[in-house]
Amino acid sequence: SHPRPMPREHSATSSEYSEEFRNGDFVRPTWVSDNARRHVRAWMRTAECHFERRNGYVRPPKTLPCGRECSISVLGECGDQNCGNYRLGETSSHVRPSFLEWCVRHIHDAFTPEVLEAGIVYCSLGSGQLLFDWELLERLTLEEGVRVRAVHMIDQDYGGPKRRESAVRAQQVFAGWFTDFGNDCEPCIFRSFLSAHDFRDWAVQHGEAAHVLMDCDAVGARKRIDVAAFRWEAMRPGGICLVLSNPAKRTAIGKPMALKGRGDKKDLKTVQLQVYRCGHWRNLASVSRSRTRSRRRRDKHEKARSRSRHRRRRDPSREPQGGACGDGCCGRGLEEKARRRSRSRPRGGDVERPARLRSWSRGGEGSARDRSMSWAVGGAMWDQA
């Protein structure tokens, strides 16, 4: 079926679809057929479902196992192999899928069934190429019965001097996939913004704050902004912000439904905070600081050095011995005695000089022979020639 036309009050004019980007513009959707949706959804339910790293991003494959073209192959997410949230990493592959289930659970806990059926406003900070947002909204609408009436996407790649064609194509396919979100009277609308400040100003002006604010590893978008203030202004009362940080940490932040006075960012409440350790999500309070990777590595080296010192003290074969006779009268025995004298000798200015040297240094009557000889006291040498 073809995309339904937008209602009159939200109809996108030719100027809004112009090449010149303006914050709050409607996204021009790319049509996705029902047949293409069916094939992708069938693939998602099979064991052959997988993603691949392509052009620096993690993406769905270009071709499905059935041989048909994958209609969402242009969607993507961060492909940094050193990232703690890297989907294809050996130790981090479980982070994003488990974060998805966690988000679904918190959205159900935050809103009543009536609100979810009436429709929510979804906003994604640093949405980029929208792969995770597609996964979440597909799950909410297809399986959870949640209706989404507006989607706001924030990323600098959608326009301006840093525009990326791959991000714009992903945005258009994303909008085309979910065109039939709404009913016949109110289809879902999609808008794009270049920065958090742009969306905040637009939301305050139009009264379109979000029920769900998604912050999925949006490190770049958080820079140079007061994150707490943005979350306070971008969410409506009772809204929830779901955050995935790097290294893997997930945080649910709620905005109270009712407050005395206007309230501010200090009234935001952390509903849950967990970190990913050893393949499991754990509450931060239960994770010892010694569990961090750097501390474990340092403790390992310190224990190895301690064991080595302990072995040297207990193993007689490692103790320095005397000479061949064992009495220290030759060779190694003499060297060991010299080392012991040097260790017991006073250091620096505490060294006591011999009487002859003291008298000579004070201008005494020491003979030329005294002044030309080398003094050896406690293993230290003074050459007075």
C-alpha positions as CSV (number, residue, x, y, z in Angstrom):
1,S,0.0,0.0,0.0
2,H,1.1,3.5,-0.7
3,P,1.9,6.0,2.1
4,R,-1.1,7.8,3.4
5,P,-1.2,11.5,2.8
6,M,-0.4,13.7,5.8
7,P,-3.3,15.6,7.4
8,R,-4.0,19.1,6.4
9,E,-2.5,20.7,9.5
10,H,0.7,18.7,9.0
11,S,0.9,18.5,5.3
12,A,4.5,19.0,4.0
13,T,4.7,21.8,1.4
14,S,7.3,21.9,-1.4
15,S,9.3,24.4,0.5
16,E,9.5,22.1,3.5
17,Y,10.8,19.4,1.2
18,S,13.3,21.7,-0.4
19,E,17.0,21.0,-0.4
20,E,17.7,23.8,2.1
21,F,17.5,22.3,5.5
22,R,15.4,24.0,8.3
23,N,15.1,22.7,11.8
24,G,11.7,21.1,12.3
25,D,11.3,20.2,8.6
26,F,9.3,17.1,7.7
27,V,11.3,14.2,6.5
28,R,10.6,13.1,2.9
29,P,9.8,9.3,3.2
30,T,11.1,6.7,0.8
31,W,8.3,4.3,0.0
32,V,8.7,0.8,1.4
33,S,6.3,-1.9,0.1
34,D,4.3,-4.2,2.4
35,N,6.0,-7.1,0.6
36,A,9.5,-5.7,1.5
37,R,8.4,-5.3,5.1
38,R,7.2,-8.9,5.2
39,H,10.5,-10.3,4.0
40,V,12.6,-8.3,6.4
41,R,10.3,-9.2,9.4
42,A,10.5,-12.9,8.4
43,W,14.3,-12.7,8.2
44,M,14.5,-11.0,11.7
45,R,12.7,-14.0,13.2
46,T,15.2,-16.6,11.9
47,A,18.6,-17.7,13.1
48,E,20.1,-16.4,9.9
49,C,19.5,-12.8,11.1
50,H,22.8,-11.0,11.5
51,F,24.4,-7.7,10.9
52,E,27.7,-6.8,9.2
53,R,30.3,-4.0,9.3
54,R,30.2,-2.0,6.1
55,N,31.7,1.4,5.3
56,G,32.5,2.0,9.0
57,Y,29.0,1.2,10.3
58,V,27.2,-1.9,11.5
59,R,24.3,-2.5,9.0
60,P,21.9,-5.1,7.9
61,P,23.1,-7.1,4.9
62,K,22.3,-5.8,1.4
63,T,20.7,-9.1,0.4
64,L,18.4,-11.3,2.5
65,P,19.0,-15.1,2.6
66,C,16.0,-15.5,0.2
67,G,17.9,-13.5,-2.4
68,R,15.7,-10.4,-2.2
69,E,17.1,-7.0,-1.5
70,C,17.0,-5.9,2.1
71,S,15.0,-2.6,2.2
72,I,16.7,-1.5,5.5
73,S,20.3,-2.1,4.4
74,V,21.0,1.7,4.5
75,L,20.3,1.9,8.2
76,G,23.3,1.7,10.5
77,E,24.9,2.4,13.9
78,C,28.4,3.0,15.2
79,G,31.0,0.5,13.9
80,D,33.9,1.5,16.2
81,Q,35.5,-1.9,17.1
82,N,36.9,-0.5,20.3
83,C,33.6,0.7,21.5
84,G,32.1,-1.0,24.6
85,N,28.8,-1.1,22.9
86,Y,30.0,-2.6,19.6
87,R,27.4,-5.0,18.4
88,L,29.8,-7.3,16.6
89,G,32.3,-7.5,19.4
90,E,33.1,-10.8,21.2
91,T,32.5,-9.4,24.7
92,S,30.0,-6.6,23.8
93,S,27.6,-8.3,21.4
94,H,24.9,-8.7,24.1
95,V,24.9,-5.0,25.1
96,R,22.6,-3.5,22.5
97,P,20.0,-6.4,22.3
98,S,19.7,-6.4,26.1
99,F,19.4,-2.6,26.2
100,L,16.5,-2.9,23.7
101,E,14.6,-5.2,26.1
102,W,15.4,-3.0,29.0
103,C,14.0,0.1,27.1
104,V,10.7,-1.8,26.3
105,R,10.3,-2.7,29.9
106,H,10.8,0.9,31.2
107,I,8.5,2.4,28.6
108,H,5.7,0.0,29.8
109,D,6.5,0.9,33.4
110,A,6.5,4.7,32.8
111,F,3.2,5.0,30.9
112,T,-0.3,3.7,31.4
113,P,-1.9,1.5,28.6
114,E,-4.2,4.4,27.7
115,V,-1.2,6.7,27.0
116,L,0.5,4.1,24.9
117,E,-2.6,3.4,22.9
118,A,-3.4,7.1,22.4
119,G,0.1,7.7,21.0
120,I,3.5,8.8,22.3
121,V,6.1,11.4,21.0
122,Y,9.5,9.8,20.5
123,C,12.7,11.8,20.3
124,S,16.1,10.4,19.5
125,L,19.3,12.4,20.4
126,G,22.2,11.6,18.1
127,S,20.1,9.3,16.1
128,G,22.6,9.1,13.2
129,Q,21.6,6.3,10.8
130,L,18.8,5.0,13.0
131,L,19.4,1.3,13.2
132,F,18.7,1.0,16.9
133,D,15.7,3.4,16.7
134,W,14.2,1.2,14.0
135,E,14.6,-1.9,16.1
136,L,13.0,-0.3,19.1
137,L,10.0,1.3,17.3
138,E,9.5,-1.9,15.3
139,R,9.3,-3.8,18.5
140,L,7.0,-1.3,20.2
141,T,4.5,-1.0,17.3
142,L,4.5,-4.6,16.0
143,E,4.6,-6.6,19.2
144,E,3.8,-4.3,22.1
145,G,0.8,-2.5,20.6
146,V,2.3,1.0,21.2
147,R,1.2,3.8,18.9
148,V,3.8,6.4,17.9
149,R,2.3,9.7,16.6
150,A,5.5,11.7,16.2
151,V,9.2,11.0,15.8
152,H,11.9,13.7,16.2
153,M,15.4,12.9,15.1
154,I,18.4,15.0,16.2
155,D,21.8,14.8,14.4
156,Q,24.1,17.1,12.6
157,D,24.4,14.7,9.7
158,Y,20.9,15.5,8.5
159,G,21.7,19.0,7.0
160,G,24.0,22.0,7.1
161,P,27.7,21.9,6.4
162,K,28.2,18.4,8.0
163,R,25.4,16.8,6.0
164,R,25.9,13.2,5.0
165,E,24.0,11.6,2.2
166,S,24.0,8.2,3.8
167,A,22.4,9.6,7.0
168,V,19.7,11.4,4.9
169,R,18.9,8.2,3.0
170,A,18.7,6.3,6.2
171,Q,16.3,8.9,7.6
172,Q,14.1,8.7,4.5
173,V,13.9,4.9,4.6
174,F,13.2,5.0,8.3
175,A,10.3,7.4,7.8
176,G,9.0,5.3,4.8
177,W,9.0,2.1,6.8
178,F,6.9,3.6,9.6
179,T,4.5,5.7,7.5
180,D,1.5,3.6,8.5
181,F,2.0,4.2,12.2
182,G,-1.1,6.2,12.8
183,N,-4.7,5.8,11.9
184,D,-6.5,7.3,8.9
185,C,-6.8,10.7,10.5
186,E,-3.4,11.1,12.2
187,P,-0.5,9.4,10.5
188,C,2.9,9.6,12.2
189,I,5.0,12.5,11.3
190,F,8.8,12.7,11.2
191,R,10.9,15.8,11.8
192,S,14.6,16.4,11.9
193,F,16.9,18.8,13.8
194,L,20.6,19.5,13.7
195,S,21.3,19.9,17.4
196,A,19.8,19.5,20.9
197,H,19.5,23.3,21.2
198,D,17.4,23.4,18.0
199,F,15.0,20.8,19.2
200,R,14.7,22.3,22.7
201,D,13.8,25.7,21.3
202,W,11.3,24.2,18.8
203,A,9.7,22.0,21.5
204,V,9.3,24.9,23.9
205,Q,7.8,27.1,21.1
206,H,5.3,24.4,19.9
207,G,4.7,22.5,23.1
208,E,5.8,19.2,21.6
209,A,7.9,17.7,24.4
210,A,8.7,14.0,24.2
211,H,7.3,11.1,26.1
212,V,10.4,9.0,25.4
213,L,13.8,10.7,25.0
214,M,16.3,8.2,23.6
215,D,20.1,8.7,24.0
216,C,21.7,5.7,22.6
217,D,25.5,6.2,22.8
218,A,25.1,9.8,21.6
219,V,28.5,11.0,22.8
220,G,29.0,13.6,20.1
221,A,25.5,15.1,20.6
222,R,26.0,15.6,24.3
223,K,29.1,17.7,23.9
224,R,28.9,21.4,24.6
225,I,25.4,21.2,26.1
226,D,24.0,21.1,29.6
227,V,22.6,17.6,29.3
228,A,20.5,17.7,32.4
229,A,18.9,21.0,31.4
230,F,18.2,19.6,27.9
231,R,16.5,16.5,29.2
232,W,14.4,18.5,31.5
233,E,13.1,20.8,28.7
234,A,12.8,18.1,26.1
235,M,10.7,15.7,28.2
236,R,7.1,16.3,29.2
237,P,6.0,15.6,32.8
238,G,6.0,11.9,33.4
239,G,8.4,11.3,30.5
240,I,11.4,9.1,30.6
241,C,14.9,9.4,29.2
242,L,16.8,6.1,28.3
243,V,20.5,6.4,28.0
244,L,23.2,4.0,26.8
245,S,26.8,5.3,27.6
246,N,30.2,4.0,26.7
247,P,31.7,2.0,28.5
248,A,28.5,0.1,28.6
249,K,26.2,1.7,31.1
250,R,22.4,2.2,31.0
251,T,20.5,4.8,32.8
252,A,16.7,5.4,33.1
253,I,15.9,9.0,34.1
254,G,12.3,10.2,34.8
255,K,10.7,13.6,34.9
256,P,8.1,13.9,37.8
257,M,4.5,14.2,36.8
258,A,3.7,17.0,39.2
259,L,5.9,19.5,41.0
260,K,5.4,22.4,43.3
261,G,6.3,25.4,41.1
262,R,8.1,25.1,37.7
263,G,10.9,22.8,38.9
264,D,14.2,22.4,37.2
265,K,16.8,19.9,36.1
266,K,17.6,19.0,39.7
267,D,14.2,17.4,40.0
268,L,15.1,14.7,37.4
269,K,15.1,11.3,39.1
270,T,17.4,8.4,38.2
271,V,15.1,5.4,38.1
272,Q,17.8,2.8,37.4
273,L,21.5,2.8,36.7
274,Q,23.4,-0.4,35.7
275,V,26.8,-1.2,34.3
276,Y,27.8,-4.1,32.1
277,R,30.5,-6.3,33.7
278,C,31.6,-9.9,32.7
279,G,28.6,-10.4,30.4
280,H,26.0,-9.2,32.8
281,W,24.2,-6.0,33.7
282,R,24.8,-5.1,37.4
283,N,23.6,-2.4,39.7
284,L,26.4,0.1,40.3
285,A,26.2,-0.3,44.1
286,S,27.1,-4.0,43.8
287,V,30.1,-3.5,41.6
288,S,33.4,-3.0,43.5
289,R,35.8,-0.5,42.1
290,S,38.4,-3.3,42.0
291,R,36.4,-4.9,39.3
292,T,37.5,-2.3,36.7
293,R,39.8,-3.6,34.1
294,S,42.7,-1.3,34.9
295,R,42.6,-2.1,38.6
296,R,42.4,-5.9,37.9
297,R,45.5,-5.6,35.7
298,R,47.4,-3.5,38.2
299,D,46.5,-5.9,41.1
300,K,47.6,-8.9,39.0
301,H,51.1,-7.3,38.5
302,E,51.4,-6.4,42.1
303,K,50.6,-9.9,43.2
304,A,53.1,-11.4,40.8
305,R,55.9,-9.1,42.1
306,S,54.9,-9.9,45.7
307,R,55.1,-13.7,45.0
308,S,58.5,-13.2,43.4
309,R,59.9,-11.4,46.4
310,H,58.5,-14.0,48.7
311,R,60.2,-16.8,46.8
312,R,63.5,-15.0,46.8
313,R,63.3,-14.7,50.6
314,R,62.4,-18.3,51.2
315,D,64.7,-20.0,48.7
316,P,68.2,-20.5,50.1
317,S,69.7,-21.2,46.7
318,R,68.9,-17.5,45.8
319,E,70.8,-16.1,48.8
320,P,74.3,-14.7,48.0
321,Q,77.0,-17.1,49.3
322,G,80.6,-16.8,50.2
323,G,83.5,-18.0,48.1
324,A,84.4,-21.6,47.3
325,C,85.3,-22.2,50.9
326,G,82.1,-20.9,52.2
327,D,83.8,-18.5,54.7
328,G,83.7,-15.4,52.6
329,C,87.5,-15.4,52.3
330,C,87.6,-15.2,48.5
331,G,85.6,-14.2,45.4
332,R,81.9,-13.9,46.1
333,G,82.4,-13.7,49.9
334,L,84.4,-10.5,49.6
335,E,81.9,-9.0,47.2
336,E,79.1,-9.7,49.5
337,K,80.9,-8.1,52.4
338,A,81.5,-5.0,50.3
339,R,77.8,-4.8,49.5
340,R,76.9,-5.1,53.1
341,R,79.3,-2.3,54.1
342,S,77.9,0.0,51.4
343,R,74.3,-0.6,52.5
344,S,75.1,0.1,56.1
345,R,77.2,3.2,55.4
346,P,75.6,6.6,56.2
347,R,74.4,8.6,53.2
348,G,75.2,12.2,51.9
349,G,76.3,14.7,54.5
350,D,76.1,12.2,57.3
351,V,79.3,10.5,56.1
352,E,82.0,11.0,58.7
353,R,85.3,12.0,57.1
354,P,88.6,10.7,58.6
355,A,90.6,12.9,60.9
356,R,93.4,13.5,58.4
357,L,90.9,14.7,55.8
358,R,89.2,17.0,58.4
359,S,92.5,18.6,59.4
360,W,93.5,19.1,55.8
361,S,90.2,20.6,54.8
362,R,90.5,23.1,57.7
363,G,93.9,24.1,56.5
364,G,95.7,22.0,59.2
365,E,99.3,20.7,59.1
366,G,98.7,17.6,57.1
367,S,101.7,16.7,55.0
368,A,101.9,16.6,51.3
369,R,101.9,12.8,51.5
370,D,98.6,13.0,53.5
371,R,97.1,15.3,50.9
372,S,98.1,13.1,47.9
373,M,96.9,9.8,49.2
374,S,93.4,8.4,48.6
375,W,91.3,7.7,51.6
376,A,89.0,4.7,51.9
377,V,86.5,4.8,54.8
378,G,83.4,2.6,54.9
379,G,83.8,1.8,51.2
380,A,83.8,5.5,50.1
381,M,86.8,6.9,48.4
382,W,88.1,10.5,48.6
383,D,90.9,11.4,46.2
384,Q,92.8,14.4,47.6
385,A,95.7,14.5,45.1
